[in-house]
Amino acid sequence: MRFTTVRLCGGEALMAVSADGLDLNMEEASARLERKGFQIKQKDEMMIIMDWNWMETTIYPQGKVMFFPLKDRSLCIKYATEILEYLV
């Protein structure tokens, strides 16, 4: 997968934006994550929020994944790839 990254929240968060233009079904995505053992904190048709690797992680239908707190761009891409591989 190819990503660009965006720094958010005054540099305390990073978002990986998939260049592949995904359109995730959020209900199916949350079910897959729960089957993998992830605990979903909040979900709706626009986002899934969960804790992952000690970070608050938000997944969006377009394949965007935000991590808070995180400052390392290479880790952001690595983690987003790992998560989205569960979902596509």
Residue, then its C-alpha position, 0 to 999 in steps of 0.5 A: m500500500r502507498f500512503t502520504t502522511v499528515r501531521l495533526c494536533g500540533g504534531e502530536a498525531l499522524m494520519a496515514v492517507s491511503a493513495d489507493g482510494l479505499d471505500l471501507n464498509m465500517e460495520e464489516a471493518s469493525a467486525r473483522l477487527e473485533r474478531k482479531g481481538f481489537q477492542i472497539k471504543q466507538k464506531d459509526e459509519m464515519m469512523i472506528i476508534m480503538d486503542w492499538n499499540w498504546m495509541e488511540t487509533t481512528i480508522y476512516p472509510q477512505g483508508k485514512v488511519m490516525f494515531f495519537p500520540l505518534k510522531d514517527r512517519s515511518l511507524c505511522i505508515k507501517y502501523a496503517t499498513e498492518i491495520l488495513e491488511y486486516l480490512v481489505 
